[in-house]
């Protein structure tokens, strides 16, 4: 009976395997995890390592394969089975988020302003265990305007003033003092006098210092409604939620990633936003590339579609390889190809051909599209090989025999 290897002997053999670098570190790490606590003989361990090397080499793509076409087909075909509606978060009233095909199009178009951006906000070790602390952090993040804490906002043509009656319950819930509201309004509207009513302290009176037209008074009232008192820009709503481990975290409607990371009580190392452009601006293009992969796969898996990660990674690499996010379209990847014919084949054909003629552009015919257009062999599969034979085959054969 073959003798079983000890734990140290298995680790020693795995170290030798790792140093040879025959497979990537991710494959090695997975093997190490799987073999933890297993009892094996030397021949069994060698067989496992041999099979892993063979499987890895077999999985590698052949030179000259049409990886771009396969990736496009692998993403595009399941995309036809995706739904078109906007979904709602379960258990969270009035918070909707774009999913399915419209969201995938939004990602590939690299839209600067996504329709329903959201942030998943993780809290520090103190706030994630305490509901009251979590609510305090939520209040710091959620944008609170005058409109959100006012019982009523009215204007009087006879007095030439705007009156704001504050709601005491809302003020307490948001943790805002009346004096703070007065200071914020005064800072934003320096051309007005802002004071609390002598009879009712919960009412704020705003009086323009200069005489204004009657028609401008309602406009002033509307502007005052939108004055921010607390929170960060573009985050209209924040909800406190709990995960399976009973830890608190926040879900926001709206996104302002760079400002979020400065908020006390937030764990900046774990926070995430669905707005990929904000990730690129704050953390850099490599983080944005990872976010593109994550968001694309999440949308597809949510729809029950199984797309290999490598296809999505290829598209994400193509969108970010210049150092900034480019869309897959005529204003991005397809529109910036070096080949005139490749650009013309995608969209606005005549415009591209005319511009190229005016500027005297040269097309080296190295890609796939342009060679199909002119009827040449494409540089894929056997087409990437240049084979040269002697013109005098008999003479060549005689020399070989000698």
C-alpha positions as CSV (number, residue, x, y, z in Angstrom):
1,X,0.0,0.0,0.0
2,X,1.4,3.4,-1.0
3,X,2.4,5.6,1.9
4,X,0.4,8.8,2.6
5,X,2.3,12.1,2.4
6,X,2.5,14.3,5.5
7,X,1.2,17.9,5.6
8,X,4.8,19.2,5.3
9,X,5.6,17.0,2.3
10,X,2.5,18.1,0.4
11,X,3.4,21.8,1.1
12,X,6.9,21.2,0.0
13,X,5.8,19.7,-3.3
14,X,3.2,22.5,-3.8
15,X,6.0,25.1,-3.3
16,X,8.1,23.5,-6.0
17,X,5.1,23.5,-8.3
18,X,4.4,27.2,-7.5
19,X,8.0,28.2,-8.2
20,X,7.9,26.7,-11.7
21,X,5.1,29.2,-12.6
22,X,3.4,26.7,-14.9
23,X,0.0,28.0,-13.9
24,X,-1.2,31.5,-12.6
25,X,-1.2,32.3,-8.9
26,X,-5.0,32.2,-8.8
27,X,-5.0,28.5,-10.0
28,X,-2.3,27.6,-7.5
29,X,-4.1,29.3,-4.6
30,X,-7.3,27.5,-5.5
31,X,-5.4,24.1,-5.5
32,X,-3.8,24.9,-2.2
33,X,-7.3,25.6,-0.7
34,X,-8.8,22.4,-2.1
35,X,-5.9,20.2,-0.8
36,X,-6.1,21.6,2.7
37,X,-6.6,18.7,5.2
38,X,-6.7,16.1,2.4
39,X,-4.7,12.8,2.7
40,X,-2.8,11.9,-0.5
41,X,-0.1,9.6,-1.7
42,X,2.8,10.9,-3.8
43,X,1.5,9.4,-7.1
44,X,-2.0,10.9,-6.4
45,X,-0.5,14.4,-5.8
46,X,1.6,14.2,-8.9
47,X,-1.4,13.1,-11.0
48,X,-3.5,16.0,-9.7
49,X,-0.7,18.5,-10.5
50,X,-0.3,17.0,-14.0
51,X,-4.1,17.1,-14.7
52,X,-4.2,20.8,-13.6
53,X,-1.3,21.7,-15.9
54,X,-2.9,19.8,-18.9
55,X,-6.3,21.4,-18.2
56,X,-4.8,24.9,-18.0
57,X,-2.9,24.5,-21.2
58,X,-5.9,23.1,-23.0
59,X,-8.0,26.1,-21.8
60,X,-5.7,28.6,-23.4
61,X,-6.8,30.2,-26.6
62,X,-5.1,29.3,-29.8
63,X,-3.0,31.9,-31.7
64,X,-5.1,33.6,-34.4
65,X,-8.4,33.0,-32.7
66,X,-11.2,35.6,-33.2
67,X,-11.5,36.4,-29.5
68,X,-13.2,39.8,-30.2
69,X,-15.9,38.3,-32.4
70,X,-16.5,35.4,-29.9
71,X,-16.7,37.9,-27.0
72,X,-19.2,40.1,-28.9
73,X,-21.3,37.1,-29.7
74,X,-21.2,35.7,-26.2
75,X,-22.4,38.9,-24.7
76,X,-24.8,40.0,-27.5
77,X,-26.8,36.8,-27.8
78,X,-27.8,36.5,-24.1
79,X,-28.5,40.2,-24.3
80,X,-31.5,39.5,-26.5
81,X,-33.1,37.6,-23.7
82,X,-32.8,40.4,-21.1
83,X,-35.8,42.2,-19.8
84,X,-36.5,45.9,-20.4
85,X,-38.1,47.2,-17.2
86,X,-36.7,49.0,-14.1
87,X,-36.8,46.9,-10.9
88,X,-37.5,47.9,-7.3
89,X,-35.4,47.0,-4.3
90,X,-37.4,44.5,-2.2
91,X,-38.5,46.0,1.1
92,X,-37.4,49.5,0.2
93,X,-40.2,51.7,-0.8
94,X,-39.8,54.0,-3.8
95,X,-36.2,53.1,-4.5
96,X,-35.8,51.9,-8.1
97,X,-32.7,50.8,-10.0
98,X,-32.2,50.2,-13.7
99,X,-31.6,46.6,-14.6
100,X,-31.6,44.3,-17.6
101,X,-30.8,45.4,-21.2
102,X,-31.1,49.2,-20.6
103,X,-28.5,48.9,-17.8
104,X,-26.1,46.9,-19.9
105,X,-26.4,49.5,-22.7
106,X,-25.8,52.2,-20.2
107,X,-22.6,50.5,-19.0
108,X,-21.2,49.8,-22.6
109,X,-22.1,53.4,-23.6
110,X,-20.1,54.7,-20.5
111,X,-22.8,57.2,-19.8
112,X,-21.6,60.2,-17.7
113,X,-25.0,60.5,-16.0
114,X,-26.5,57.0,-15.4
115,X,-30.3,57.1,-14.9
116,X,-30.4,55.4,-11.4
117,X,-27.0,55.6,-9.7
118,X,-26.8,54.0,-6.3
119,X,-24.2,53.6,-3.6
120,X,-23.7,50.7,-1.2
121,X,-22.2,52.4,1.9
122,X,-20.4,50.3,4.5
123,X,-19.8,51.7,8.0
124,X,-16.9,51.6,10.4
125,X,-16.7,49.1,13.2
126,X,-18.7,51.2,15.6
127,X,-21.5,52.4,13.4
128,X,-22.2,49.0,11.7
129,X,-23.1,47.5,15.1
130,X,-25.2,50.4,16.4
131,X,-28.5,51.5,14.7
132,X,-28.5,55.0,16.1
133,X,-25.0,55.7,14.9
134,X,-25.9,54.2,11.5
135,X,-28.9,56.6,11.3
136,X,-26.6,59.6,12.2
137,X,-24.2,58.7,9.3
138,X,-27.2,58.4,7.0
139,X,-28.3,61.9,8.0
140,X,-24.8,63.3,7.2
141,X,-25.0,61.7,3.7
142,X,-28.6,62.3,2.6
143,X,-29.1,65.7,1.0
144,X,-31.6,67.7,3.0
145,X,-33.0,70.8,1.3
146,X,-35.3,73.5,2.8
147,X,-38.2,71.8,1.1
148,X,-37.6,68.5,3.1
149,X,-37.9,70.1,6.5
150,X,-40.6,72.7,5.8
151,X,-44.2,72.4,6.7
152,X,-45.1,75.1,4.2
153,X,-43.3,77.7,2.0
154,X,-45.4,80.7,1.1
155,X,-44.9,84.2,-0.4
156,X,-46.8,87.4,0.3
157,X,-47.1,90.0,-2.5
158,X,-48.4,92.6,0.0
159,X,-45.4,92.2,2.4
160,X,-42.9,91.3,-0.3
161,X,-41.6,88.3,1.7
162,X,-41.2,84.6,1.7
163,X,-42.3,82.7,4.8
164,X,-41.0,79.2,5.7
165,X,-42.8,77.3,8.4
166,X,-40.5,74.5,9.6
167,X,-41.7,71.1,10.7
168,X,-40.5,70.4,14.3
169,X,-40.7,66.6,13.8
170,X,-38.7,66.7,10.6
171,X,-36.1,69.0,12.1
172,X,-35.6,66.5,15.0
173,X,-35.5,63.5,12.7
174,X,-32.8,65.1,10.5
175,X,-30.9,66.5,13.5
176,X,-31.0,70.2,12.3
177,X,-31.3,73.3,14.4
178,X,-33.4,76.3,13.3
179,X,-30.4,78.6,13.5
180,X,-28.5,76.3,11.1
181,X,-31.3,76.7,8.5
182,X,-31.2,80.5,8.9
183,X,-27.4,80.6,8.4
184,X,-27.5,78.3,5.3
185,X,-30.3,80.4,3.7
186,X,-28.5,83.7,4.5
187,X,-25.2,82.3,3.0
188,X,-27.0,81.3,-0.3
189,X,-29.2,84.4,-0.6
190,X,-27.0,87.3,0.5
191,X,-29.3,89.8,-1.2
192,X,-32.0,88.9,1.3
193,X,-32.5,89.5,5.1
194,X,-33.2,86.2,6.8
195,X,-34.7,86.1,10.4
196,X,-37.0,84.1,12.5
197,X,-40.5,85.4,13.2
198,X,-40.8,87.2,16.6
199,X,-44.2,85.6,17.3
200,X,-43.5,82.1,15.9
201,X,-39.8,80.9,16.3
202,X,-40.4,78.0,13.9
203,X,-41.2,80.4,11.0
204,X,-38.4,82.0,9.0
205,X,-39.1,85.3,7.1
206,X,-37.0,86.1,4.0
207,X,-37.1,89.8,2.9
208,X,-35.3,91.0,-0.2
209,X,-33.1,94.0,0.6
210,X,-33.8,95.5,-2.8
211,X,-37.2,96.1,-4.3
212,X,-38.1,93.2,-6.7
213,X,-40.8,92.6,-9.3
214,X,-44.0,90.8,-8.3
215,X,-43.2,88.0,-10.7
216,X,-39.8,87.4,-9.1
217,X,-41.2,86.6,-5.7
218,X,-42.5,83.1,-6.6
219,X,-39.1,82.4,-8.4
220,X,-37.3,83.4,-5.2
221,X,-39.5,81.0,-3.2
222,X,-38.7,78.2,-5.6
223,X,-35.0,78.8,-5.3
224,X,-35.2,78.8,-1.5
225,X,-36.9,75.4,-1.6
226,X,-33.8,73.8,-3.2
227,X,-31.2,75.4,-0.8
228,X,-29.1,72.5,0.7
229,X,-29.0,72.4,4.5
230,X,-27.2,69.2,5.2
231,X,-25.8,66.2,3.3
232,X,-23.9,65.7,0.1
233,X,-24.9,66.7,-3.4
234,X,-26.9,64.4,-5.7
235,X,-27.8,61.9,-2.9
236,X,-31.5,62.3,-2.6
237,X,-32.2,59.4,-0.3
238,X,-30.3,57.0,2.1
239,X,-31.8,53.9,3.7
240,X,-30.4,52.0,6.7
241,X,-30.4,48.2,6.0
242,X,-29.0,45.1,7.7
243,X,-27.1,42.2,6.2
244,X,-27.1,38.5,7.2
245,X,-24.5,39.0,9.9
246,X,-26.8,41.6,11.5
247,X,-24.4,44.5,10.6
248,X,-25.9,47.8,9.5
249,X,-25.1,49.3,6.1
250,X,-26.6,52.1,3.9
251,X,-28.1,52.1,0.5
252,X,-28.4,55.4,-1.3
253,X,-30.4,56.7,-4.2
254,X,-28.1,59.0,-6.1
255,X,-24.3,59.0,-6.1
256,X,-21.4,61.3,-5.1
257,X,-18.5,58.9,-4.5
258,X,-15.6,61.3,-3.8
259,X,-17.7,63.3,-1.2
260,X,-18.9,60.1,0.4
261,X,-15.4,58.9,1.3
262,X,-14.9,62.1,3.5
263,X,-17.9,61.4,5.7
264,X,-17.1,60.4,9.3
265,X,-18.4,56.9,10.2
266,X,-18.1,55.6,6.7
267,X,-15.6,52.8,5.8
268,X,-14.0,54.2,2.6
269,X,-12.2,50.9,1.8
270,X,-15.5,49.0,1.2
271,X,-17.9,51.6,-0.2
272,X,-19.1,51.1,-3.8
273,X,-21.0,53.0,-6.4
274,X,-22.7,51.9,-9.6
275,X,-21.5,55.1,-11.4
276,X,-18.3,53.9,-13.1
277,X,-17.2,57.3,-14.2
278,X,-17.1,58.5,-10.5
279,X,-15.0,55.4,-9.7
280,X,-12.6,56.4,-12.5
281,X,-12.3,60.0,-11.2
282,X,-11.8,59.0,-7.6
283,X,-9.8,55.7,-7.7
284,X,-8.4,55.6,-11.2
285,X,-8.9,53.7,-14.5
286,X,-7.9,50.2,-13.1
287,X,-10.6,50.4,-10.5
288,X,-13.1,51.5,-13.2
289,X,-12.1,48.5,-15.3
290,X,-12.9,46.2,-12.4
291,X,-16.2,48.0,-11.9
292,X,-17.1,47.5,-15.5
293,X,-16.6,43.8,-15.2
294,X,-18.5,43.6,-11.9
295,X,-21.5,45.7,-13.1
296,X,-21.8,43.8,-16.4
297,X,-21.6,40.4,-14.8
298,X,-24.1,41.4,-12.1
299,X,-26.7,42.5,-14.6
300,X,-26.4,39.3,-16.6
301,X,-26.4,37.0,-13.5
302,X,-29.4,38.8,-12.1
303,X,-31.2,37.9,-15.4
304,X,-30.1,34.2,-15.1
305,X,-27.7,34.4,-17.9
306,X,-24.3,32.6,-17.7
307,X,-21.6,34.6,-19.6
308,X,-17.9,33.7,-19.1
309,X,-16.1,36.4,-17.2
310,X,-13.2,36.4,-19.8
311,X,-15.5,37.8,-22.5
312,X,-16.6,40.7,-20.3
313,X,-13.0,41.3,-19.2
314,X,-11.9,41.6,-22.8
315,X,-14.6,44.3,-23.5
316,X,-13.7,46.1,-20.2
317,X,-10.0,46.1,-21.2
318,X,-10.8,47.5,-24.6
319,X,-12.9,50.3,-23.0
320,X,-10.1,51.3,-20.6
321,X,-6.8,50.6,-22.3
322,X,-6.2,54.2,-23.2
323,X,-6.3,55.3,-19.6
324,X,-9.8,56.7,-19.7
325,X,-13.2,55.1,-20.1
326,X,-14.4,55.0,-23.8
327,X,-17.8,53.8,-24.9
328,X,-18.2,51.0,-27.4
329,X,-19.6,53.2,-30.2
330,X,-18.7,55.8,-32.8
331,X,-17.7,58.3,-30.2
332,X,-15.4,55.8,-28.5
333,X,-13.7,52.5,-29.5
334,X,-15.3,52.0,-32.9
335,X,-15.0,55.6,-33.9
336,X,-11.3,55.9,-33.0
337,X,-10.0,52.9,-34.9
338,X,-6.9,53.6,-37.0
339,X,-8.4,52.0,-40.1
340,X,-10.6,54.3,-42.3
341,X,-12.6,51.3,-43.7
342,X,-13.2,49.9,-40.2
343,X,-14.6,53.3,-39.1
344,X,-16.7,53.6,-42.2
345,X,-18.1,50.1,-41.9
346,X,-19.5,50.9,-38.4
347,X,-21.6,54.1,-38.9
348,X,-21.8,57.3,-41.0
349,X,-19.9,55.7,-43.9
350,X,-19.8,58.6,-46.3
351,X,-18.6,61.1,-43.6
352,X,-15.6,58.9,-42.7
353,X,-14.6,58.2,-46.3
354,X,-14.8,62.0,-47.2
355,X,-12.9,63.0,-44.1
356,X,-10.2,60.4,-44.9
357,X,-9.9,61.6,-48.5
358,X,-9.7,65.3,-47.5
359,X,-6.9,64.6,-44.9
360,X,-5.1,62.1,-47.2
361,X,-5.3,59.2,-44.7
362,X,-3.6,55.9,-45.4
363,X,-5.1,52.5,-44.5
364,X,-2.5,49.7,-43.9
365,X,-5.3,47.0,-44.1
366,X,-4.2,45.1,-41.0
367,X,-7.6,44.5,-39.3
368,X,-10.4,42.1,-40.1
369,X,-13.2,44.5,-41.4
370,X,-11.0,46.3,-43.9
371,X,-9.6,43.1,-45.4
372,X,-13.1,41.7,-45.8
373,X,-14.2,44.9,-47.6
374,X,-11.3,44.7,-50.1
375,X,-11.5,40.9,-50.5
376,X,-8.2,40.0,-49.0
377,X,-7.3,37.1,-46.6
378,X,-8.0,38.2,-43.0
379,X,-5.4,37.9,-40.3
380,X,-7.1,35.2,-38.3
381,X,-6.4,31.5,-38.0
382,X,-4.2,30.3,-40.9
383,X,-4.4,33.8,-42.3
384,X,-1.8,35.1,-39.7
385,X,0.8,32.7,-41.1
386,X,3.0,33.9,-44.0
387,X,4.3,30.8,-45.8
388,X,7.1,31.1,-48.4
389,X,8.0,28.3,-50.8
390,X,10.9,28.1,-53.3
391,X,9.9,28.9,-56.9
392,X,12.0,26.0,-58.1
393,X,10.7,23.0,-56.0
394,X,12.6,20.3,-57.9
395,X,15.9,22.1,-57.5
396,X,15.2,22.5,-53.8
397,X,14.4,18.8,-53.4
398,X,17.6,17.7,-55.2
399,X,19.7,19.9,-52.9
400,X,18.0,18.4,-49.8
401,X,18.8,14.8,-51.0
402,X,22.5,15.6,-51.5
